[in-house]
Amino acid sequence: MGNHQALRASYPRHFPLRTTPQAYIVLDEPLYQGLRRWAKRDDITLSLKVRDLGKDELDMEEDRVLTDIAERWVATFSRKTAKTHAKVWGTSKRPRR
């Protein structure tokens, strides 16, 4: 079957069903051991360590996508064709303070 470790939560039958979404993942042994040591060093569970790493990676991916969008916008932006705030939104009907 290979040299893999599976992360899977197992609960006794008397525990209520979990409402938190869960994922079953298979890791190579060196990766599993490294994550296990890292979680132990940080004094958190292996599940929390994997969750935190997943959240961090999702944040980094979001940053990459938003950077790509911004770079495309900058590359195509032209002050000559850009609309002013007043042209887009019109003048404010509220009196100035």
trRosetta pair geometry for C-beta under 8 A, 3 or more apart (Angstrom, degrees):
i j d omega theta_ij theta_ji phi_ij phi_ji
1 4 7.2 -99 135 33 91 102
3 28 6.8 42 99 -158 86 71
3 29 4.6 -50 150 -18 100 125
4 26 5.0 14 171 179 137 101
4 27 6.3 149 -160 77 81 37
4 28 6.0 -59 -106 -102 73 36
4 29 6.7 -120 -101 -45 22 71
4 32 7.7 122 -170 -30 49 135
5 26 7.6 159 80 -157 36 58
5 27 5.3 -23 64 67 85 94
5 28 7.9 25 19 124 79 12
5 29 6.0 102 -19 -102 100 56
5 32 3.7 71 46 -112 134 168
5 33 8.0 127 -4 -41 149 66
6 24 6.8 2 -172 -175 107 91
6 25 7.3 168 -149 88 63 42
6 26 5.3 -30 -98 -104 79 71
6 27 7.5 160 -94 20 29 74
7 24 7.3 -178 79 -149 69 48
7 25 5.5 9 42 58 107 87
7 27 6.8 47 -20 -3 100 116
7 32 7.7 -174 -53 -124 93 101
7 46 6.4 -145 -125 125 121 123
7 47 6.9 151 178 -88 125 73
7 50 6.6 76 168 -22 177 164
8 24 5.6 18 -96 -125 96 95
9 18 7.6 39 99 -24 148 156
9 22 6.4 -94 23 -142 123 148
9 47 6.8 28 -69 -82 109 144
11 15 4.1 -82 166 53 124 144
11 18 7.5 153 -17 -36 152 106
12 15 5.6 109 65 -11 71 99
18 22 6.6 58 95 -32 142 124
25 50 7.4 -171 40 -170 145 149
27 31 4.6 -127 -177 91 108 113
27 32 4.2 139 99 -63 126 88
27 35 7.1 -68 -160 15 168 138
28 31 4.8 82 61 13 82 108
28 32 6.9 -154 89 -9 37 91
29 32 5.6 -57 -143 37 30 113
29 33 6.2 26 162 -16 67 107
30 33 5.9 -56 -145 39 30 108
30 34 6.2 31 157 -19 64 109
31 34 5.7 -55 -145 38 29 112
31 35 6.3 27 158 -15 65 107
32 35 6.0 -59 -148 39 27 107
32 36 6.2 29 153 -22 64 110
33 36 5.5 -53 -144 36 31 115
33 37 6.4 31 157 -18 65 104
34 37 5.9 -54 -148 36 29 108
34 38 6.2 30 153 -19 64 110
35 38 5.5 -55 -144 38 32 114
35 39 6.2 33 156 -20 66 105
35 46 6.2 79 131 -148 103 94
35 49 5.9 154 -175 111 89 132
35 50 6.4 35 -169 -71 140 88
35 53 8.0 -81 -125 -10 110 153
36 39 5.9 -54 -148 36 28 110
36 40 6.4 27 153 -18 63 107
36 46 5.7 -20 -104 -98 65 120
37 40 5.6 -56 -148 37 31 112
37 41 6.2 36 153 -23 66 105
38 41 5.7 -50 -148 33 30 114
38 42 6.5 14 156 -4 63 109
38 49 5.9 132 103 -160 101 146
39 42 6.0 -66 -147 48 29 101
39 44 5.4 -98 -161 79 80 74
39 45 6.2 -27 -178 136 131 19
39 46 4.6 -134 -1 -90 172 51
39 48 7.1 124 -137 65 110 84
39 49 3.8 -107 -88 -27 97 145
40 43 7.2 27 -177 -79 34 39
42 49 6.6 135 53 -95 135 107
44 48 4.4 -95 162 82 119 131
44 49 5.7 145 91 -54 112 83
44 52 7.9 50 106 -10 159 138
45 48 4.7 96 58 7 83 100
45 49 7.0 -144 96 -6 45 86
46 49 5.6 -54 -149 35 34 113
46 50 6.4 30 155 -16 67 105
47 50 6.0 -57 -149 38 29 107
47 51 6.2 31 152 -20 65 108
48 51 5.4 -52 -144 38 33 115
48 52 6.2 34 157 -20 66 105
49 52 5.9 -54 -147 36 28 109
49 53 6.4 27 154 -16 63 106
50 53 5.8 -54 -147 38 31 111
50 54 6.3 35 152 -21 64 107
51 54 5.7 -58 -151 36 30 113
51 55 6.4 29 153 -18 65 105
52 55 5.7 -52 -147 35 33 111
52 56 6.3 34 153 -20 65 105
53 56 5.6 -52 -147 36 32 113
53 57 6.3 31 154 -18 65 106
54 57 5.8 -56 -147 38 30 109
54 58 6.3 32 153 -20 64 106
55 58 5.6 -54 -147 36 31 113
55 59 6.5 34 153 -19 64 104
56 59 5.7 -55 -153 35 31 113
56 60 6.5 29 151 -17 65 106
57 60 5.6 -53 -147 37 34 111
57 61 6.3 36 153 -20 66 104
58 61 5.7 -52 -146 36 31 111
58 62 6.4 35 153 -20 63 104
59 62 5.7 -53 -149 35 31 113
59 63 6.5 34 151 -20 64 104
60 63 5.5 -51 -150 34 34 114
60 64 6.5 38 150 -21 65 102
61 64 5.6 -49 -150 32 35 114
61 65 6.5 33 152 -17 65 104
62 65 5.8 -54 -149 37 32 110
62 66 6.3 27 156 -14 66 109
63 66 5.9 -58 -143 42 29 107
63 67 6.1 34 155 -23 64 108
64 67 5.7 -55 -148 35 28 114
64 68 6.5 31 153 -20 63 104
65 68 5.7 -53 -153 33 32 112
65 69 6.6 32 150 -18 64 104
66 69 5.5 -50 -148 35 36 113
66 70 6.3 35 153 -18 67 106
67 70 5.7 -56 -146 39 31 110
67 71 6.2 31 155 -20 66 107
68 71 5.8 -55 -145 36 29 110
68 72 6.5 28 156 -17 63 105
69 72 6.0 -57 -152 36 29 109
69 73 6.4 29 151 -20 64 107
70 73 5.6 -54 -148 35 33 113
70 74 6.3 32 155 -18 67 105
71 74 5.8 -51 -145 37 32 110
71 75 6.2 33 155 -21 64 108
72 75 5.7 -56 -147 36 30 113
72 76 6.4 5 162 0 65 112
73 76 6.4 -75 -148 48 25 93
73 77 6.0 42 155 -49 66 105
74 77 5.7 -41 -138 8 29 120
77 82 6.8 25 -168 -71 86 118
78 81 4.6 48 83 26 114 98
78 82 6.4 -170 88 -30 54 85
79 82 5.4 -45 -137 17 34 121
83 87 4.4 -122 -172 87 99 127
83 88 5.0 114 118 -53 127 93
84 87 4.7 98 53 5 78 101
84 88 7.1 -153 91 -2 41 87
85 88 6.0 -65 -150 41 30 105
85 89 5.8 -21 172 25 70 114
86 89 6.8 -73 -123 60 21 78
86 90 6.8 14 -171 -159 57 11
86 91 6.0 15 -143 -74 97 66
89 92 7.9 13 127 -68 115 70
92 96 8.0 100 82 -67 131 73
